[in-house]
Amino acid sequence: MSNQSYLKSKLEKLLTPQEAATILGISPGTLEVWRSTGRYDLQYIKVGRRVMYRTQDVEAFIQKRFMTHTT
């Protein structure tokens, strides 16, 4: 795989805040609050004003929150 096709495949996996929020079942505004307060450890990428999420980071965030009991 060439460097260009590798980079393209990685970039295609970036999610907008709206897409990430939909996957998580929250509003984009809630996701924005989480980013600004650091409430949760969901990593994001910021270039200028643009915020993007890697698919694997959103998936890892979900995996960390699986619970087997409430105690």
ZAGU-979402 format. One record per residue (C-alpha): x, z, y; residue in three letters. Coordinates in steps of 0.02 Angstrom, whole numbers, padded with zeros to 5 digits, always signed. Example, Ala and Ser with C-alpha at 12.3 -4.5 7.8 and 13.67 -1.06 7.14 Angstrom:
2
+00615+00390-00225ALA;+00684+00357-00053SER;
This chain:
71
+00000+00000+00000MET;+00072-00048+00169SER;+00089+00078+00309ASN;-00047-00010+00408GLN;-00174-00006+00265SER;-00127+00175+00226TYR;-00158+00224+00408LEU;-00321+00127+00413LYS;-00385+00214+00255SER;-00344+00385+00330LYS;-00426+00344+00497LEU;-00584+00284+00412GLU;-00607+00460+00346LYS;-00621+00535+00520LEU;-00792+00601+00568LEU;-00870+00616+00739THR;-00934+00788+00788PRO;-01111+00723+00759GLN;-01068+00667+00582GLU;-00979+00830+00542ALA;-01124+00932+00610ALA;-01247+00833+00504THR;-01145+00865+00347ILE;-01139+01051+00389LEU;-01324+01060+00433GLY;-01293+01122+00610ILE;-01311+01047+00782SER;-01166+00963+00871PRO;-01184+01098+01005GLY;-01153+01234+00876THR;-00999+01142+00817LEU;-00939+01134+00998GLU;-00962+01322+01017VAL;-00863+01352+00858TRP;-00721+01245+00927ARG;-00718+01330+01096SER;-00730+01509+01030THR;-00626+01488+00873GLY;-00765+01573+00775ARG;-00727+01475+00617TYR;-00567+01397+00552ASP;-00632+01219+00545LEU;-00487+01109+00596GLN;-00514+00961+00710TYR;-00413+00824+00793ILE;-00414+00803+00980LYS;-00345+00653+01073VAL;-00386+00660+01256GLY;-00570+00706+01264ARG;-00612+00637+01093ARG;-00638+00760+00951VAL;-00638+00704+00769MET;-00642+00791+00601TYR;-00555+00743+00441ARG;-00674+00728+00295THR;-00562+00835+00187GLN;-00561+00975+00317ASP;-00751+00979+00324VAL;-00757+00980+00133GLU;-00628+01122+00125ALA;-00729+01220+00254PHE;-00883+01205+00144ILE;-00788+01252-00014GLN;-00720+01411+00066LYS;-00896+01471+00099ARG;-00966+01465-00077PHE;-01029+01637-00124MET;-01072+01702-00297THR;-01155+01865-00242HIS;-01209+01954-00083THR;-01113+02118-00099THR;
